[in-house]
Amino acid sequence: MDWKTFQALLSGVNKYSTAFGRVWLSVVFVFRVMVYVVAAERVWSDEQKDFDCNTKQPGCANVCYDHFFPISHIRLWALQLIFVTCPSLMVVMHVAYREDRERKYKAKHGKDCKLYNNTGRKHGGLWWTYLISLFVKTGIEISFLYILHHIYDSFYLPRLVKCEVSPCPNMVDCYIGHPTEKKVFTYFMVGASALCIILNICEIIYLIAKRFVRCANKMKRRHLNVAVHHDGYSDDPFNNCKMSLSRSDMKEKHLSFKTEYKASLGPPGMKVHEKIRASAPNLSTNL
């Protein structure tokens, strides 16, 4: 496994991570990858040769080893590291997609035009990609811990195992090589994995809380702007005609307009031609 290429791929994730993400990446490289490459891989390198059984029956030692160690610790941890770090590459790929869109947009509209203020800022789709990657990483860590716990009975490695699997002639005793050293490394890797799970959960809570605070501040600023605009609008003497009226005020204004109009027309029984005659001057008296 080429760990240098693996490290080069994940080094780009550090630029787009939060503080919790940077700590998680440091824990993965220092306490898991380095321990795996430097120490743990050598301890488990000759595990099948050091698995001794007190019988010379051909195939008995191999069958017993496969029965008690169906998946090697070292290979299971290698798969865990690969699967755990793959979701982080989703963020790098999303940022690369944004940068490609930004480059095409500038080529079409000019260098001064920008599609994104910052292609690496966790906003919009990139925020969801980052959050989903955290959930996937946490699920993978928990799944591998459960597999290791289920196969090896609470991460415990005994010094002696008793095997009666065919083709062993009877119950034979088999001895595991370096049991204490392997137990220490197992607990260390399990503890590092648990620490990564805690960091992922903290980062999820941090991202969601930060998003809620940002949305709350945006809503608060919006309400303040509406309140200031409403106050300035109602205090303006030139805009009093546009002020909102209640239903009772509108009804009173409507009724007063009707009464004034009826009063100007005179008594209700007077006809239109009588009004004209009453208003015309009497010319016969002058003649």
Residue pairs with C-beta under 8 A, 6 or more apart in sequence:
1 78
3 33
3 37
6 33
6 82
6 85
7 29
7 33
9 85
9 89
9 92
10 25
10 28
10 29
10 85
10 88
10 89
12 92
13 21
13 25
13 88
13 89
13 91
13 92
14 21
14 22
14 25
15 120
16 91
16 92
16 95
16 120
16 122
16 126
16 130
17 24
17 25
18 203
18 206
18 207
20 199
20 200
20 202
20 203
20 206
21 203
23 199
24 196
24 199
24 200
24 203
25 88
27 192
27 195
27 196
27 199
28 81
28 84
28 85
28 196
31 188
31 192
31 195
32 77
32 81
32 189
32 192
32 193
32 196
33 81
35 185
35 188
35 189
35 192
36 74
36 77
36 78
36 81
36 189
39 185
40 73
40 74
40 77
40 185
40 189
41 74
43 178
43 181
43 182
43 185
44 72
44 73
44 74
44 182
45 74
46 177
47 69
47 72
47 176
47 177
47 182
48 62
48 65
49 177
50 176
50 177
50 178
51 61
51 64
51 65
51 69
51 174
51 175
51 176
51 177
52 61
52 174
52 175
52 177
53 60
53 61
53 64
53 163
53 168
53 172
53 173
53 174
53 175
54 172
54 173
54 174
55 61
55 168
55 169
55 172
57 167
57 168
57 169
57 172
58 167
59 167
60 163
60 165
60 167
60 168
60 169
60 172
61 174
63 163
63 165
63 166
63 167
63 168
64 161
64 163
64 165
64 168
64 172
64 174
65 174
67 163
67 165
68 161
68 163
68 174
70 151
71 147
71 151
73 148
73 152
73 182
73 185
73 186
73 189
76 144
76 147
76 148
77 189
79 144
80 140
80 141
80 144
80 193
83 140
83 144
84 137
84 140
84 141
84 144
84 196
87 132
87 133
87 134
87 136
87 137
87 140
88 133
88 137
90 129
90 132
90 133
91 126
91 129
91 130
91 133
94 125
94 126
94 129
95 119
95 120
95 126
98 116
98 119
98 120
98 126
99 119
101 115
101 116
102 114
102 115
102 116
102 119
105 113
105 114
105 115
106 113
106 114
106 115
120 126
122 130
122 207
127 207
127 211
130 207
131 204
131 207
131 208
134 200
134 203
134 204
134 207
135 204
137 196
137 200
138 197
138 200
138 201
138 204
141 193
141 196
141 197
141 200
142 197
144 193
145 190
145 193
145 194
148 155
148 186
148 190
149 155
152 186
155 183
155 186
155 187
155 190
156 183
157 176
157 179
157 182
157 183
157 186
158 176
158 179
159 175
159 176
159 179
160 173
160 174
160 175
160 176
161 173
161 174
161 176
162 171
162 172
162 173
162 174
163 171
163 172
163 173
163 174
164 170
164 171
164 172
176 182
233 239
233 242
234 243
245 253
262 268
266 275
